[in-house]
Amino acid sequence: MGYPAIKRRKAGRGAGVILAVILNAGAAWGTCLRLEPACLIQEARAGADALSDRADRDEVYFEIVITLAGRGERQSALALAGQIGNPTTFAEAEAEIAIAEAQQGNFETAMQIAMAILDSRENSVRVTALEQLAIEQAKRGAIDTAFETVLAIDNPYRRSEAEANIAKAIAHAKDMDGAFRASARIATSYWFSSGQPQFKVASGIVSRSTEFDDYWFYEALVSLAVLQARAGDVVGALRTARSIPDLESRSRATSGISIAQADSGDIGGALDTARRIEAAYGDSAAMIAIAGAKVRAGNVEGARDLAQQIWIAYGNDAGFAAVAVEQVRAGAVADGLRYLDLIKSQQTRTRALRDIGQILASAGKVDEAVAVVSRIDEAGERDLAYEVVTTALARIGLGTRALAVVQALADEALADKLSISVLVEMARAGDPNTGLAAAYAIADPMSRNIALAELARLGG
């Protein structure tokens, strides 16, 4: 299960959300009285211009650029991005504009903007922008064009990865035949394509790495096999898995199929598939998923026994975490929490506590959710868990309760950061007035203007 990342922005400062004011106001008490994008953008921009700290100003500009680009205001977004002083933040802003243009179908413009990005970091946003452009092209059926686009990626490893993601995008568009054809091109398309020769580059010692191509070719097939299984085509998925030459990749594909079967409730099928896994210890993830499926099927004793077997055989206590999480999901909170005592790995325990916190928050059990995530030892993971819990509360209409949780945090910078996530979810969940009031109540000017920029994305 994935979780929303804490925002990239620098931490804010200030007293956090003034909850009492919000509860008494019932409406925003700033210049903009509703989620009107033009007004919110204008106010965020004015607030950014007034910031004396250049780094703070860049952060607000960055968020406004994303908002403008998402609204199709490319020229305004580019002009504002040009005022960002930090070169890294500027490159990231350009990448966001390129991606927004691609999502709107403006492929030529997106390509021009992406190619102009100067970023030589290992995780280059220029590469990310080109990859996302190719994915958007593939989603719309422009597969040949997508493969031509990634020729501009000069890192051979990332180029092969982008090609694998093209195949995945085609599969997600429900064209499995096209996805398999795209996968087959990973090792062959580069020097044999005729278009856009100006983008063909020899990177490093070699122009193409068979090792990279093979790795991402296998990765694409692993993903396609799992997608087939999740779409109900287990037979086809197993056929795909068997076709993968590499044992480790083949085993991961088979494991993914077994997990998909377990998630769908087919415990017998999942067990049969798990027995096909060839790699040593390669069935552990599948067996953990099966343990969780047993709980969902009402066989808690069987799940516990399986979790114990996984621990004895592999020294992996994640089976106990699966039992704990699924028992809480089923409403047996006390029983589920008792299983946490069997978990020795801090990473596994943290993940279980975060999952349980989200489940409890989504059920409206605020105090229980907060109590659970407060048990996470590592500060960064605990902060992330608080974001998961508070946004889950806002999502079900308990935004003011979420803000109360945020305001109670000792770390004011974290409180500002989480307040933004919560108020955006409040507005998205149908409470725009309180969300806007919460934005105006943030004491830190940088965080407040970032909140206004983000809320502008929700307006009509």
C-alpha positions as CSV (number, residue, x, y, z in Angstrom):
1,M,0.0,0.0,0.0
2,G,1.4,3.4,-0.9
3,Y,1.2,6.6,1.1
4,P,1.2,10.2,0.2
5,A,4.7,11.7,0.6
6,I,5.4,14.6,2.9
7,K,5.6,17.7,0.6
8,R,9.0,18.7,-0.9
9,R,8.7,22.2,0.4
10,K,10.8,23.6,3.2
11,A,9.2,23.4,6.6
12,G,7.1,26.4,7.6
13,R,7.2,28.3,10.9
14,G,4.5,29.7,13.1
15,A,1.7,28.8,15.5
16,G,-0.1,26.5,13.1
17,V,-3.9,26.5,12.5
18,I,-6.0,28.7,14.9
19,L,-8.7,26.1,15.3
20,A,-11.0,28.2,17.5
21,V,-11.1,30.9,14.9
22,I,-12.0,28.5,12.2
23,L,-14.8,26.9,14.3
24,N,-16.3,30.3,15.1
25,A,-15.9,31.8,11.7
26,G,-17.6,29.3,9.4
27,A,-16.2,31.0,6.4
28,A,-12.9,32.4,5.1
29,W,-11.7,35.7,6.6
30,G,-9.3,36.8,3.9
31,T,-9.6,38.6,0.5
32,C,-11.0,35.5,-1.3
33,L,-14.4,34.4,-0.1
34,R,-14.6,31.2,-2.1
35,L,-12.4,28.8,-4.1
36,E,-12.0,31.2,-7.0
37,P,-8.7,30.3,-8.7
38,A,-7.9,33.8,-10.1
39,C,-8.3,35.4,-6.7
40,L,-6.4,32.7,-4.8
41,I,-3.5,32.8,-7.3
42,Q,-3.4,36.6,-7.2
43,E,-3.3,36.6,-3.4
44,A,-0.7,33.8,-3.2
45,R,1.5,35.7,-5.7
46,A,1.2,38.9,-3.7
47,G,2.0,37.1,-0.5
48,A,5.0,35.5,-2.1
49,D,6.3,38.7,-3.5
50,A,6.2,40.2,0.1
51,L,8.4,37.4,1.5
52,S,11.9,38.6,2.4
53,D,13.4,35.2,2.4
54,R,14.3,34.1,-1.2
55,A,14.1,30.4,-0.5
56,D,10.6,30.8,1.0
57,R,9.5,32.9,-2.0
58,D,10.8,30.3,-4.4
59,E,8.8,27.6,-2.7
60,V,5.5,29.6,-3.0
61,Y,6.4,30.5,-6.7
62,F,6.9,26.7,-7.3
63,E,3.4,25.9,-6.0
64,I,1.8,28.7,-8.0
65,V,3.6,27.5,-11.1
66,I,2.1,24.0,-10.7
67,T,-1.4,25.6,-10.3
68,L,-1.0,27.8,-13.4
69,A,0.4,24.9,-15.5
70,G,-2.5,22.6,-14.4
71,R,-5.0,25.3,-15.5
72,G,-3.4,25.5,-19.0
73,E,-1.8,28.9,-18.3
74,R,1.5,27.9,-19.8
75,Q,2.9,31.3,-20.5
76,S,2.1,32.6,-17.0
77,A,3.6,29.5,-15.5
78,L,6.8,29.9,-17.5
79,A,7.1,33.5,-16.7
80,L,6.8,32.9,-13.0
81,A,9.1,29.9,-13.1
82,G,11.7,32.3,-14.6
83,Q,11.6,34.3,-11.3
84,I,12.7,31.3,-9.2
85,G,16.2,31.9,-8.0
86,N,17.2,28.4,-6.9
87,P,18.4,26.4,-10.0
88,T,17.1,23.1,-8.7
89,T,13.7,24.5,-7.9
90,F,13.6,26.2,-11.3
91,A,14.3,22.9,-13.1
92,E,11.6,21.2,-11.0
93,A,9.2,23.9,-11.9
94,E,10.0,23.6,-15.6
95,A,9.4,19.8,-15.3
96,E,6.0,20.4,-13.8
97,I,5.0,22.6,-16.6
98,A,6.2,20.1,-19.2
99,I,4.3,17.3,-17.5
100,A,1.1,19.5,-17.3
101,E,1.4,20.2,-21.0
102,A,1.7,16.5,-21.8
103,Q,-1.3,15.7,-19.6
104,Q,-3.3,18.3,-21.6
105,G,-2.2,16.7,-24.9
106,N,0.2,19.5,-25.9
107,F,3.0,17.1,-26.8
108,E,5.2,19.3,-28.9
109,T,5.2,22.1,-26.4
110,A,5.9,19.6,-23.6
111,M,8.9,18.2,-25.5
112,Q,10.3,21.7,-26.1
113,I,10.1,22.6,-22.4
114,A,11.5,19.3,-21.3
115,M,14.5,19.5,-23.6
116,A,15.3,22.9,-22.3
117,I,15.6,21.7,-18.7
118,L,19.2,21.8,-17.3
119,D,19.5,19.1,-14.7
120,S,22.3,16.7,-14.5
121,R,21.4,15.1,-11.2
122,E,21.1,11.3,-10.9
123,N,17.4,11.7,-10.5
124,S,17.1,14.3,-13.2
125,V,13.7,16.0,-13.5
126,R,14.5,16.4,-17.2
127,V,14.4,12.7,-17.6
128,T,11.3,12.5,-15.4
129,A,9.5,15.0,-17.7
130,L,10.5,13.1,-20.8
131,E,9.3,9.9,-19.3
132,Q,6.0,11.3,-18.3
133,L,5.5,12.8,-21.7
134,A,6.1,9.4,-23.3
135,I,3.7,7.8,-20.9
136,E,1.0,10.3,-21.8
137,Q,1.6,9.7,-25.5
138,A,1.4,6.0,-25.0
139,K,-1.9,6.3,-23.1
140,R,-3.4,8.1,-26.1
141,G,-2.2,5.5,-28.6
142,A,0.8,7.4,-29.9
143,I,3.1,4.5,-29.1
144,D,5.7,5.1,-31.9
145,T,5.9,8.7,-30.8
146,A,6.4,7.7,-27.2
147,F,9.4,5.5,-28.1
148,E,10.8,8.3,-30.1
149,T,10.4,10.7,-27.2
150,V,12.5,8.6,-24.9
151,L,15.4,8.6,-27.3
152,A,16.2,12.0,-25.8
153,I,17.0,10.4,-22.5
154,D,20.8,10.2,-22.4
155,N,21.0,7.8,-19.4
156,P,20.8,4.3,-20.9
157,Y,19.4,2.8,-17.6
158,R,16.7,5.5,-17.3
159,R,15.9,5.2,-21.1
160,S,15.3,1.5,-20.7
161,E,13.2,2.2,-17.6
162,A,11.1,4.7,-19.5
163,E,10.5,2.2,-22.2
164,A,9.3,-0.3,-19.6
165,N,6.9,2.3,-18.3
166,I,5.6,2.9,-21.7
167,A,4.6,-0.8,-21.8
168,K,3.0,-0.5,-18.4
169,A,1.0,2.6,-19.5
170,I,-0.3,0.7,-22.5
171,A,-1.4,-2.2,-20.3
172,H,-3.2,0.2,-17.9
173,A,-5.0,1.5,-21.0
174,K,-6.4,-2.1,-21.4
175,D,-4.3,-3.0,-24.4
176,M,-2.4,-6.0,-23.3
177,D,-1.4,-7.0,-26.8
178,G,0.1,-3.6,-27.4
179,A,1.8,-3.7,-24.1
180,F,3.6,-6.9,-25.0
181,R,4.6,-5.5,-28.3
182,A,6.0,-2.5,-26.6
183,S,7.9,-4.6,-24.1
184,A,9.6,-6.4,-27.0
185,R,10.9,-3.1,-28.3
186,I,12.9,-2.3,-25.3
187,A,16.0,-4.1,-26.6
188,T,15.6,-3.3,-30.3
189,S,14.0,0.0,-30.9
190,Y,16.8,2.5,-30.3
191,W,19.1,2.3,-33.3
192,F,16.5,0.9,-35.6
193,S,14.1,3.7,-35.4
194,S,14.2,6.4,-38.1
195,G,12.5,9.4,-36.4
196,Q,14.1,12.2,-34.4
197,P,17.8,11.2,-35.1
198,Q,18.9,14.4,-33.4
199,F,17.9,12.9,-30.0
200,K,19.9,9.7,-30.5
201,V,22.8,9.9,-28.0
202,A,25.6,7.6,-27.0
203,S,25.7,7.8,-23.2
204,G,28.8,6.7,-21.2
205,I,31.0,4.0,-22.6
206,V,28.3,2.3,-24.6
207,S,25.3,3.6,-26.4
208,R,23.1,0.8,-25.3
209,S,23.5,-1.6,-22.4
210,T,22.1,-5.1,-22.9
211,E,22.1,-5.5,-19.2
212,F,19.9,-2.5,-18.7
213,D,17.6,-3.5,-21.6
214,D,17.3,-7.1,-20.3
215,Y,16.6,-5.9,-16.7
216,W,13.8,-3.5,-17.8
217,F,12.4,-5.9,-20.3
218,Y,12.0,-8.4,-17.5
219,E,10.6,-5.7,-15.2
220,A,8.0,-4.9,-17.8
221,L,6.9,-8.5,-18.1
222,V,6.7,-8.8,-14.4
223,S,4.3,-5.8,-14.3
224,L,2.3,-7.1,-17.2
225,A,1.9,-10.5,-15.6
226,V,0.6,-8.9,-12.3
227,L,-1.8,-6.7,-14.3
228,Q,-3.1,-9.7,-16.1
229,A,-3.8,-11.5,-12.8
230,R,-5.5,-8.5,-11.3
231,A,-7.7,-8.3,-14.4
232,G,-8.8,-11.9,-13.8
233,D,-6.6,-13.6,-16.4
234,V,-4.5,-15.8,-14.2
235,V,-3.8,-18.3,-16.9
236,G,-2.5,-15.6,-19.2
237,A,-0.5,-14.1,-16.3
238,L,1.2,-17.4,-15.5
239,R,2.0,-17.9,-19.2
240,T,3.7,-14.4,-19.2
241,A,5.6,-15.3,-16.0
242,R,6.9,-18.5,-17.5
243,S,8.1,-16.7,-20.5
244,I,10.6,-14.6,-18.5
245,P,14.1,-16.0,-18.9
246,D,15.5,-14.7,-15.7
247,L,14.8,-16.8,-12.6
248,E,14.6,-13.9,-10.1
249,S,12.3,-11.9,-12.3
250,R,10.2,-14.9,-13.2
251,S,9.8,-15.7,-9.5
252,R,8.7,-12.1,-8.7
253,A,6.1,-12.3,-11.4
254,T,4.8,-15.5,-10.0
255,S,4.8,-14.1,-6.5
256,G,2.9,-11.0,-7.8
257,I,0.3,-13.3,-9.4
258,S,-0.2,-15.2,-6.1
259,I,-0.6,-12.0,-4.2
260,A,-3.2,-10.8,-6.7
261,Q,-5.1,-14.0,-6.2
262,A,-4.9,-13.7,-2.4
263,D,-6.2,-10.1,-2.6
264,S,-9.2,-11.3,-4.7
265,G,-10.0,-14.0,-2.1
266,D,-8.8,-17.0,-4.1
267,I,-6.7,-18.5,-1.3
268,G,-6.5,-22.0,-2.9
269,G,-5.3,-20.5,-6.2
270,A,-2.8,-18.3,-4.5
271,L,-1.3,-21.3,-2.7
272,D,-1.1,-23.2,-5.9
273,T,0.7,-20.4,-7.6
274,A,3.0,-19.8,-4.7
275,R,4.2,-23.4,-5.1
276,R,5.4,-22.5,-8.6
277,I,7.9,-19.9,-7.3
278,E,11.4,-21.1,-8.0
279,A,13.7,-18.6,-6.2
280,A,14.8,-19.4,-2.7
281,Y,12.6,-17.6,-0.2
282,G,10.8,-16.1,-3.2
283,D,7.4,-17.1,-1.9
284,S,7.5,-15.1,1.4
285,A,5.6,-12.1,0.1
286,A,2.9,-14.4,-1.4
287,M,2.5,-16.3,1.8
288,I,2.2,-13.1,3.8
289,A,-0.6,-11.9,1.5
290,I,-2.2,-15.3,1.9
291,A,-2.1,-14.9,5.7
292,G,-4.0,-11.6,5.4
293,A,-6.5,-13.2,3.0
294,K,-7.2,-16.0,5.6
295,V,-8.1,-13.3,8.2
296,R,-10.5,-11.7,5.7
297,A,-12.0,-15.1,5.1
298,G,-12.6,-15.5,8.8
299,N,-9.9,-18.1,9.4
300,V,-7.9,-16.2,12.0
301,E,-6.4,-19.3,13.5
302,G,-5.2,-20.5,10.1
303,A,-3.7,-17.1,9.4
304,R,-1.9,-17.1,12.8
305,D,-0.5,-20.5,12.1
306,L,0.7,-19.5,8.7
307,A,2.3,-16.3,10.1
308,Q,4.1,-18.5,12.6
309,Q,5.4,-20.8,9.9
310,I,6.7,-17.8,7.9
311,W,8.5,-16.6,10.9
312,I,10.1,-20.0,11.6
313,A,11.0,-20.7,8.0
314,Y,12.2,-17.2,6.9
315,G,12.7,-15.2,10.0
316,N,10.1,-12.8,8.6
317,D,7.6,-11.4,11.0
318,A,5.5,-9.5,8.4
319,G,2.9,-12.3,8.5
320,F,2.0,-11.2,12.1
321,A,1.6,-7.7,10.7
322,A,-0.8,-8.9,8.0
323,V,-2.9,-10.7,10.7
324,A,-2.9,-7.6,12.9
325,V,-3.9,-5.2,10.1
326,E,-6.6,-7.4,8.8
327,Q,-8.1,-8.0,12.2
328,V,-8.3,-4.3,12.8
329,R,-9.9,-3.8,9.4
330,A,-12.5,-6.4,10.4
331,G,-13.2,-4.5,13.6
332,A,-11.3,-6.7,16.1
333,V,-9.0,-3.8,17.1
334,A,-7.8,-5.1,20.5
335,D,-7.1,-8.6,19.0
336,G,-5.2,-7.0,16.1
337,L,-3.1,-4.8,18.3
338,R,-2.0,-7.7,20.4
339,Y,-0.3,-9.2,17.4
340,L,2.1,-6.2,17.3
341,D,3.9,-7.7,20.3
342,L,5.1,-10.5,18.0
343,I,6.7,-8.2,15.6
344,K,10.5,-7.6,16.2
345,S,11.4,-5.7,13.0
346,Q,11.0,-1.9,13.5
347,Q,10.3,-1.5,9.8
348,T,7.5,-4.1,9.8
349,R,6.1,-2.7,13.0
350,T,6.1,0.9,11.7
351,R,4.3,-0.2,8.5
352,A,1.7,-2.1,10.5
353,L,1.1,0.8,12.9
354,R,0.7,3.2,9.9
355,D,-1.7,0.8,8.2
356,I,-3.8,0.4,11.4
357,G,-3.8,4.1,12.0
358,Q,-5.2,4.8,8.5
359,I,-7.8,2.1,8.9
360,L,-9.0,3.5,12.3
361,A,-9.0,7.1,10.9
362,S,-11.0,6.1,7.9
363,A,-13.5,4.6,10.3
364,G,-13.7,7.8,12.2
365,K,-11.9,6.5,15.3
366,V,-9.8,9.6,15.9
367,D,-8.4,9.0,19.3
368,E,-7.5,5.3,18.6
369,A,-5.8,6.3,15.3
370,V,-3.7,9.0,17.0
371,A,-2.8,6.6,19.8
372,V,-1.6,4.0,17.3
373,V,0.6,6.2,15.2
374,S,2.1,7.9,18.3
375,R,3.7,4.5,19.0
376,I,5.9,4.8,15.9
377,D,9.5,5.3,17.2
378,E,11.2,6.9,14.2
379,A,10.3,10.6,13.9
380,G,10.1,10.8,10.1
381,E,7.9,7.7,9.8
382,R,5.7,9.0,12.6
383,D,5.3,12.3,10.8
384,L,4.3,10.5,7.6
385,A,1.8,8.4,9.6
386,Y,0.2,11.6,11.1
387,E,-0.3,12.9,7.5
388,V,-1.9,9.6,6.5
389,V,-4.2,9.7,9.5
390,T,-5.2,13.4,9.3
391,T,-5.9,13.4,5.6
392,A,-7.9,10.2,6.0
393,L,-10.0,12.0,8.6
394,A,-10.5,15.1,6.4
395,R,-11.5,12.8,3.6
396,I,-14.5,11.4,5.5
397,G,-15.7,14.8,6.7
398,L,-13.8,15.1,10.0
399,G,-11.5,17.9,8.9
400,T,-11.9,19.9,12.1
401,R,-11.0,16.9,14.2
402,A,-8.0,16.4,11.9
403,L,-6.9,20.0,12.4
404,A,-7.2,19.6,16.2
405,V,-4.8,16.6,15.9
406,V,-2.4,18.7,13.8
407,Q,-2.6,21.7,16.2
408,A,-1.7,19.5,19.1
409,L,1.6,18.5,17.6
410,A,4.6,19.9,19.3
411,D,6.5,20.5,16.0
412,E,5.0,23.7,14.6
413,A,6.7,23.3,11.3
414,L,5.2,19.8,10.9
415,A,1.8,21.3,12.0
416,D,1.9,23.9,9.2
417,K,2.9,21.3,6.7
418,L,0.1,18.8,7.7
419,S,-2.4,21.7,7.9
420,I,-2.0,22.3,4.2
421,S,-2.7,18.6,3.4
422,V,-5.7,18.5,5.7
423,L,-7.3,21.7,4.5
424,V,-6.9,20.7,0.8
425,E,-8.7,17.4,1.6
426,M,-11.4,19.3,3.5
427,A,-12.1,21.4,0.5
428,R,-12.0,18.4,-1.8
429,A,-14.4,16.6,0.5
430,G,-17.0,19.3,0.2
431,D,-16.1,21.8,3.0
432,P,-14.4,24.5,1.0
433,N,-15.3,27.4,3.4
434,T,-13.7,25.8,6.4
435,G,-10.7,24.6,4.3
436,L,-10.2,28.2,3.1
437,A,-10.6,29.6,6.6
438,A,-7.9,27.1,7.8
439,A,-5.6,28.3,5.1
440,Y,-6.0,31.9,6.2
441,A,-5.4,30.9,9.8
442,I,-1.9,29.5,9.2
443,A,0.4,31.9,10.9
444,D,3.5,31.2,8.8
445,P,3.2,33.4,5.6
446,M,5.1,30.9,3.3
447,S,2.9,28.0,4.4
448,R,-0.3,30.2,4.2
449,N,0.4,31.2,0.6
450,I,1.3,27.7,-0.4
451,A,-2.0,26.6,0.9
452,L,-3.8,29.2,-1.1
453,A,-2.0,28.1,-4.3
454,E,-3.0,24.5,-3.7
455,L,-6.6,25.4,-3.0
456,A,-6.7,27.3,-6.3
457,R,-6.3,23.9,-8.1
458,L,-9.7,22.9,-6.7
459,G,-11.6,25.9,-8.0
460,G,-13.8,26.0,-11.1
